[in-house]
Amino acid sequence: MIEVRGLTKRYGSTVAVGGLDFDVRPGVVTGFLGPNGSGKSTTMRMIIGLDRPDAGTAHINGTPYHRLAWPLREVGALLEARTFHPGRSAENHLAALAAGNGIPRARVRAVLDTVGLSDVAARRAGGFSLGMSQRLGIAAALLGDPPVLLFDEPVNGLDPEGVRWLRGLVTSLAAEGRTVLLSSHLISEMALTADRLIVIGRGALLADSSVAELTREGRSLEEAFFELTGDSAEYRGNDHAQHRRTR
Ligand SMILES: Nc1ncnc2c1ncn2[C@@H]1O[C@H](COP(=O)(O)OP(=O)(O)OP(=O)(O)O)[C@@H](O)[C@H]1O
């Protein structure tokens, strides 16, 4: 369970996250959606102690991250790809994490196998493609067999097989009773994977409901998303063809 109460983060005059309240429950996949710059990564970073809130709290199974005795055994997170030493092999990277967190060495081989990197375990992680780096990040999140998992844009760079595999992975992690929070801009992927959705815009909560509620009366999840976030999108592209005509 993740409990977020009054969570707030400012960067200068920008309110990245403004008084957010929500719970992420175990046993279901909870999607985390919002336009670019709406505060999703900042929220996830505060939950796992990488950013300090200006106000409010985030608790993981009742405890703030910084008070967890063995953080990687309580919460696994994929926040950014390539958060490893580029000169280290995938196996050595995971072995160092395991050693520092009281995690049995046997978990390293187990998670490399889960993410499909066993054959390249001895290769320098710095030479990995984006998708391979994502897989290594997912392996690190799973290493401590934690009851709570956060994945920020995990399908980024994954090939079609990887996208399908990840969908199965997060669904089975939730079915085992774990708490799973997943952010993605791919609404079609969310529709297939998430049971519940937390939608934010400009750092504020816009919806905390089941996917079934949001898509009632035949409404697509994409339509529901645009209705919710219509006034919250800060960055919008323009019609390229029109731009060319008016040059
Ligand atoms: N380190 C930082 N310094 C200054 N501003 C920041 C910093 N990190 C985030 N912000 C600002 O906070 C706001 C929220 O950013 P955040 O990355 O959390 O959004 P997001 O929802 O994850 O966006 P995206 O979907 O584009 O990844 C943005 O306005 C961003 O510019």
The ligand as a Gaussian input file, in Angstrom:
#p B3LYP/6-31G(d) Opt

LIG

0 1
 N       14.671000      19.216000     -10.858000
 C       13.748000      20.077000     -11.288000
 N       13.995000      21.398000     -11.311000
 C       13.080000      22.296000     -11.723000
 N       11.841000      21.946000     -12.146000
 C       11.525000      20.657000     -12.152000
 C       12.459000      19.645000     -11.735000
 N       11.851000      18.438000     -11.846000
 C       10.608000      18.670000     -12.327000
 N       10.412000      19.992000     -12.502000
 C        9.184000      20.640000     -12.989000
 O        8.104000      20.077000     -12.289000
 C        6.984000      19.868000     -13.135000
 C        6.575000      18.412000     -13.085000
 O        7.562000      17.622000     -13.741000
 P        7.506000      16.026000     -13.782000
 O        8.767000      15.568000     -14.438000
 O        7.196000      15.505000     -12.432000
 O        6.253000      15.766000     -14.729000
 P        5.783000      14.428000     -15.453000
 O        4.305000      14.357000     -15.254000
 O        6.580000      13.274000     -14.988000
 O        6.115000      14.780000     -16.967000
 P        6.406000      13.850000     -18.272000
 O        5.118000      13.193000     -18.597000
 O        6.787000      14.851000     -19.306000
 O        7.504000      12.898000     -17.901000
 C        7.390000      20.383000     -14.514000
 O        6.947000      21.718000     -14.630000
 C        8.907000      20.327000     -14.465000
 O        9.479000      21.300000     -15.296000

